[in-house]
Amino acid sequence: DEKSTYQKPAEVERHDSGVGSETSKSSLSKYRSKQELFLSCEDCEFALDTKSENEPLLCRKCVKKRSERKEIITEIVETEEKYSKDLQIILEEFYQPMLVAGLLTSDQLGAIFLNVEELLENSQALAERLRESVEIALEQGDDDLLTVNIGKVFLEAAPMLHAFETYCVRQGASSLLLASLE
């Protein structure tokens, strides 16, 4: 008699594609009212609970990332500007006075100070490009420096790297010469 109590499963008519669940985002959205819409982070789309007045829609993690990126860009610009000033001091306070005083021959000075003039020119040009990209972003109201493409600035400066290669290749011989003169 087990056969007589067995019932065939009822067929259910489906009104969806049969793919996904009724709780998926697309099917739930038709049931949500306009008041229940959630805010999401502009950068990562993480759901936000609240929004502050006059603040961008950002989660804490993205606020921190933006802040860190801005700090890094600012530090790169300031470091390159400081490096340019240091090279300028080397030329004005050491190289030129030693050349004028005749303490060393021009060949010896050239071997010790290497291509410091070329390094200075390149560093100043890079610092200027970096500073300009930051200033343009700030003028356009981009306080987080999101529009600063720091990678592009460095790629455009790639030809300048030859000067640093020259310096590095000749630096060992320069140190030996300087040590022998002491």
N, C-alpha and C positions, 0 to 999 in steps of 0.2 A: 503494500500500500504506500510505500514511500513514493512511488511514481505518481500517485494521484495527488499527493500534497505538494509536490514540486510545482512551483509556478514559474512561468517564463518571465524574465525581467522586462519591465515596462520600457518602452521606447520613449525617449525624451526628445522633443524637437528643440534644436539649438538655434539661437538667433545670432550667434557670433561665428567667427571663423573656426572655432574649436582649438585655436592656438592661444596659449597664454592663459592666465587665470583671471577671474573676475576682479581680483584685487590689483591687477597691474595698473600702472599709471594711466594708460590711455583709457581703460574702461572706467577707472575711478573718476577721472576728470569730468565725465559727463554728469556724475552724481554730486560733485562738489559745487557749492554756491560760490559766487564771486567773492564773498567775504572770507572764504577759507583759503584763498590763494596764499602760498608761502613765498617769502622773499628768499633769494639765493645770492650767494657771494658772486660778485662780478668776475672774479678771477678763476675760481674753482667750482662754482655752482653748488657749493655746500649750503644746505638749508640754514637760514638764519631765523632766530626767534624774534628779534626786534631790530629796528633801525633807528639810529640816532639822527637828530636834526642836522642837516647840512653835512653829513658824513657819507662817504661812498658806501655802497653795499658790499662790505668785506667781512669775512670771518677773521677771527683773531690770528689764525695761522698765516693768512694772506697779508694782513696788516703788518705782521712781523717780517714776512718775506720782502714786502715792498720797502720797509724801513731799512732792512739789512742791505738790500740792493742799492738804495740811495746812499747809504754810508760807504759802501764799497766804491761806488762811482766817485763820490766826493774824495775819498782817500786816494784813489788812483790819480785824480786831477791834481790834488795838493802835493802828492809825492813827486809827480813829474815836474811840477813847477819848482819844488824845492831842489830837485836834482839839477835843473837848469841853473838855478841860482848858485848852487855849489860849484858847478863847472865854470860859471862866470867868475867866481871868487878865485878858483885855481888859476885861471888865465890872468886876471888882474892883479892878484896879490902874490903870486908865485912865479909863473912863467915869464910875464913881461918884465917885472923888476930884475929877475935873474938874467934875462937877455940883455937888458940895458946896462946892468952892472958888469957884464962880461964874466960872471962867475964860472960859466960853462960855455962851451962852444955851441953854436946853433945846432950842430949835428947831435951833440950830447943832449941838449934840451929837447930836440925833436924825438930822440930815442926814449927819453924819460917821460915826456908829456904826451907822446904818441900823437893821436889824431883828436886831441881834446877840442880843437876848434870845430871840427866836423861833428863831433858828439854834441857840442853845445848848440850848433845850428839845428841839428835833428831833434834834440830834446825840446828846444824852444818851439819848433814847428809842431811837434806832437802835443806839447802842453797847450799851445794856442788852439789847436783843433779840439782837444778835449774840453777846454774851457768854453769855447764857442758852442759846442753841442749842449753843454749844461745850460748856458745862458739862453739859448734858443728855446729849450724846453721850459725854463722858468718864465720867459717872456710869454709863452703860449699858455701859461697857467698850469703847467705840468709840474707840480711841486714834488711829486714822487719820482720824477725823472724817468718815467716809463717810456718816453719817446726817445731817450738817449740810447743809440745803438753803439755801445762801447766796442763791441766786436768789429763792427764796420770801420770804426776809427782806427783800430789797430791793424786791420787788414790793409787799409789804405796807406798806413805808415810802414808796411812791410819792407819796401825798398830801402828804408832807413837802416834796417837791421845790418846791412853790410858794414856800416861804420862800427857797429859794436863787435862784429866778427873780426874786423881788422884790429880793433883794440885788444880783444881777447887773445888773438893769435900772437901779437907782439908784446903782450904784457909780461910774459916770463923773462924775455930778454931785457926788458926795461928794468925789471926788479933786480936782475943780476948786475946791470950797469950801475944802477943806483947804489947797490951794496958795495960795489968795487970802488966807488967814489967817496965813500964815507971815511 
